[in-house]
Amino acid sequence: MDSTVDRLTQFGLSDTEAETYLAVLERGSATVAEIGSATDISTGYVYDLVESLAERGFVVVDDHRTPTQVRAVDPESAIESMTEELTDLESNLSERFTDTKRDYPAIELVRARQTLYQRLETLIDGADEEIFMMVPAPVADRLTEPLGRARDRGVFIALLLGGEDRETVDRTAEVADVVRTWEPPVESIVMIDNEVSVTSDSSLLRGEHRDGDYGLVLEQSPKASGAIGSQWFNFWAAGDEVASADPLPLPAEDLSFRHGVFVATKHAAEKDIEVTVDLFPGQDHGTLTGTVADIKQGLLEPTTYDFPVQNTLVLDVDGEQVSVGGPGAFVEDYSAKTVTVREQTD
């Protein structure tokens, strides 16, 4: 009874209103005197309480009868009445709400293995463009279902797996665009859409929990993601490529930049291609279209980069060669958001 009263008070009833309503509900119909006796509330006060309950749709007062009868409204109708009030409240609050974007990174410390896996699965399911992971192979194996869903959505996935369990590597290769392995034990680094980064002691994800192990989730922090990305690509360069998927057929439109580099590299080995890049605001052009003259990249073998984090498209645009990098590009002429790759036509 007490817990029910507490719950009813969360919907705006006072303790005495809740007790009065429950007394009526249990009897179906009762006089004011009977309600007062059951609740130990004075008769005069009960009149005020049932009037308030009637206004909110919890009871009906039959005052044409003598003595006055108070009849309970069925719980379904009463709950519907409360729901309507909550809907009205939500509408009023929504009118006042001003949405603001957080201008600082959200940092979450995770110490429980299951919680960290759940967090990773949620982040993978929310990915729109790309996922880069460096984890022990069994960890990636446990995440194959959400990774498969992401790849089905067109998300580019690159995996660097620690260990030499070939069977596990083969399974994870089915849900990735490119896979590398590295024999030494690896710590876990995950980057999603250049907006969320996860670093963790791999022993936590493997279930070898030690005091002090934790995972760290950083959201909406491009600077941190950039630093962690540089670390990821340095490890990536030390790995050995074991699998790469067929590229998307051409034309492949509106790809994230690194996905575009992957597709362009694959197709450029067999045919002449051209690309259109959608540039970030503030540059000389909104878009650029040109034939691919060169690709500097470290995603696929054979690598052609000048430094591990480099992913650059060199385009011939109206007889002039220009270089294009992805978000945050600092050595290229232009910085692109998306890439469309198509076969070159004369």
Helices and strands as residue ranges (DSSP letters): H 2-9, H 15-27, E 29-31, H 32-39, H 43-55, E 59-62, E 69-72, H 75-96, E 106-110, H 113-125, E 130-136, H 137-142, H 144-152, E 156-162, H 166-173, E 178-182, E 188-192, E 196-200, H 202-206, E 215-219, H 222-238, E 240-244, E 252-256, H 257-268, E 273-279, E 287-296, E 312-317, E 320-325, E 334-343
